[in-house]
Amino acid sequence: MSFHSPRSFATCSLAAVLALALASPLALCAQAAAPMELARLTHAVRLDGVPTADEWAGVPPLPLTEYAPTFRGTPTQRTEIRVAYDDEYLYAAGWFWDDDRAGVRVNSLYRDRWNGDDAFNVFVDAFNDHQTTKWFGTTPGGMRFDVLLSDDAKTSNDAWDTFWDAATTVTDSGWFAEMRIPFSSLGFHADADGKVVMGLTVTRLVARRNERVTFPAIDPKFYFAQPSVAQSVVLRDVHTRTPLYVTPYVLSGASRNAVAPATGTAQYGTLSRTSREAGVDVRYPLSGDLTLDLTYNTDFAQVEADEQQVNLDRFPLFYPEQRRFFQENSGVFDFDFGGFGATGRLFHSRRIGLAADFTPIPVLGGARLGGRAAGWDVGLLEMQTQRQGAFPSEHFGVLRLRHSVLNENSTAGFMATSFAGGGRRNLALGTDASLRVRPNEYLVLKWAGTDDGADSTSPSLLDRSVIDARYERRVGRGLQYSLSATRAGRDFHPELGFTQRTDFTTLNASGNYFIFTDMHPTLQRVYPGALAFNTFRNADHALESGQYAVWIQWDTKAGGGGWIEPKLFHESVLAPFAIGRSTSVPAGTYDFADLQAVYAMPFGARTRTSVDLRAGRYFDGTRAQAILTPTWNVSPHLELGGDYQLTALRFADRGQSENIQLARLRVRAALDVRMSGNAFVQYNSTSHTLDANVRLRYAFAEGTDLWLVYNEGLDTQQVRDPLGERSPLSLSRSVIVKYTHTFDF
């Protein structure tokens, strides 16, 4: 659960959802405010973080409204924000006066790491489609972060980066900022007269007070980053530049891995390798709307290691994509289905270049086309991996198309994925629609089918398909709810996707009622809620998994919050499964319950944590769990953080017990906004391993970086083999130096 993304969920039969939708006349969006003309600059703006009256003469300040902690309240700090443009750039300037210089939060200088700092944010919906927006943010320390938001900000891509600049200064009066965003980094569509309409939102955050002002005025029932609530603005006589970016890289590294002894010997071996690699990425905007990316000998050495997880159930774990090449414009490829407990995706890019055990597979190269053409959202991806050992060469293809229908907040689309490799092939086709049928109410319909050489003899299309339907009321004030139904057949197998279950049907429902407490001195809003999730096996129609809960959740005016939630579970287990190293759950039917309580301190505090506690029955035993996530911003140059998870399992009737521990420590250091380092250390008690991932980066300029990456895997148990030989402490070690340089033509 997230304090800023409230619970939503689903349940209802497909027929009921369709009946509800058809009974409701289609309603277009409420009439938005008339588009506003942005001021055009006739002189140069010096980007130095010191906006002056002369530079910004003739550009009126935007009218700002308090968003939090009290909508339309009186801000404690004075703010002035101006936005303008010239032939090549969109500019934004902020005057952020503050009556407490020591209270200005500069918690991090680490690129893309907002961590409770004061912040100035600009959101640009370049196509004015009310679906996607690009988020540009900076802090008093000059740290920049950018995020790509899609599906009206329901989906975020934090790994997205583009070319833009910002500069800031801090004085006794407060802090001041300027941004310069190239039109080539925005992409847009101009009409024949050179007129461009974009969506624009700007915000200032005073972190220590959780005080945020916005333009335009946005009711807190909406997320302030939603493009659907942005102000439409007009730019004239602008034309996007289409530069060619060429980014070659060179890499040198050495690795050493321990090799288990051969049968009959007691000597552990060592496999040492050196590597020298070179590759290149090319980016070319075919137009202001559409960009082509090409890659050869693609490398991901600088990507942070995955966060380890502990599987406490019998279904596969989901790991998010972290590689930048696949993160960019990833929102267009979103095609998810299934309610809670049956999460699935038609396309999950981690299938490319990573084996099931996370072993990297060399990527020979590929191409990606993304953006908009003739009113269509377009995504095209073609990738080829190299043969490596037991892993054959594989080819991956993805096509995604989506277009607005009915009204500006409704879309319909198509998706296809293809896989070929190792004598196997797989094809998946899908179509989806997200329809706004009433203000704040959406009907979402999806169908996908697959054709695979591993299919059973059944020719049934239903067996090879998934059908998903949801009806949602998306609000943050008053009643919010979601009803959904999903059915997946036994032969539905998207090779490029991710599925937790097969051959299932779900009926899900959940809702919250948001109550704003403007007059309360501490609470910002309170929202009780409830859920009922049901997953049935198609084979015998038995209830395989059920979850039923009620909760009370709250957000505080200071920026913290929490919730309390009792929950009931039903699980029908057909085959026994293991948990950890020494516990297991036998086949059988189980009904159990637990209680969860969560508290998170305000995000503006320099030292803060969240505490997640739960305890109760667990299958035929008990579970007690505690999760702590402390963070300490020692200074703008150093951040210490991590999390610790302890899960105590007890199955007294079977004499089994285990304490599963998962610990992570992160050290983020930054000398300035160019030179930074990140150390990530993890311990997992189920594997008795301690893994370290250390990355040092010097950013000469956007797209030009020098990386030093060190990885180490340690065996904390060091067991002895039958001949008495103890396993080595170091299981693996690697050092990599990588340099990338971007040329702009």
Protein Blocks (a to p, Z undefined) as FASTA:
>chain_A
ZZklccddddddfklmmmmmmmpccdddddddddddddddfbdcddehpacfklmgoiac
dddddfbfbghiacfbdcdddddddfkbccdddddddfblklpccfbfcehiaghiacdd
ddddfkonomaccdddddfkopacddddeehhlaccfkbccdddddddddfkbccddddd
dfklnopaddfkopacdddddddddfklopacddddddfkbcfklmklcccdddehiacd
dddddddddddddddddddddehiacdcddddddddddddddddfbfkbccdddehiafk
lpccddddddfbfbdcddddfbfklmgoklmmgcceddehiaccfbdfklgopafkopac
ddfbdcddeddeehiacdddddddddehjbccdddddddddddehiambccdddddddde
ehiacddddddddddfbghiacdddddddddfkbcfblbfklmcccddddddddfehjdd
ddddddddfklccfklccfbghiaddddddddddddfkbmkbmbdcddddddddddfklo
pafbdcdddddddddfkopacdddddddddddfbdcdehjlbccdedddddddddddddd
dfkbmbdcddddddddehjbccddddddddddfblkbccdddddddddddfknopacddd
dddddddddfblmbccdddddddfklopacddddddddfbghiacdddddddddfklpad
fkopacdfblbdcddddddddddZZ
